[in-house]
């Protein structure tokens, strides 16, 4: 019996686990966002629900660039690019610091209300080949999610409303 594919799978899984561990621990030691904003990305994705919830993904880059991909129940399906003032992105990153994003739970998933979408957010820091990331999954029916995080979603949608991608 050939175990080479199994050994390769184990090696790949081990390598991925080590990489994930390194990325999640590199610059999170102080649990704050530094001033080198151009090395940050902030991702926000909204998932499906039972109704007509908009399903899309947005990436805000520290230099003001925006990547958008619309999937369903949005004005624009597909990928789009745009840009906003870098000060707007910096304000979002500073807001993440104020709410202590790195200290939030990984997941808010209690279903106080059913059939709601989730919002998945992630901050990524990458510089000189090293990086870190933090992700939060927020099921919109969970009442324990910090209100500051939910207000942030609205703020981001307001910032990109000029593009008319979502609604």
Buried (B, 14 or more C-beta within 10 A) or exposed (E): EEEEEEEEEEEEEEEEEEEEEEBBEBBBEEEBBEEEBEBBBBBBBBBBBEEEBBBBBBBBBBEBBBBBBBBEBBEBBEEBEBEBEBEBBBEBBEBBBEBEBBEBEEBBBEEEEEEBBBBBBBBBBBBEEEBBBBBBBBBBBBEEBBEBBBEBBEEBBEBBEEBEBBE
